[in-house]
Amino acid sequence: MNKICPEALPVAISALAAAIYNQLSPEEVGLVAAFLVHLGESLGVIAAAQNASGCGTANSAAVQAGEAVL
């Protein structure tokens, strides 16, 4: 993944939000916002669980089973 300066993140996020807002209806904006909140929370839970338990490592059964499904 490319590195980005932490100071640039708020500007990039605001620009993306404005671009999305200008392309969608208010209802669609609400749906996208809810989707992104849910995605962020899910990623946080996954990262916390992986750090706490080692689950999700290349040798774990859950990852191997998930790869078989994909």
Secondary structure as UniProt FT lines:
FT   HELIX           6..8
FT   HELIX           9..23
FT   HELIX           26..53
FT   TURN            55..56
FT   TURN            58..59
FT   HELIX           61..69
//
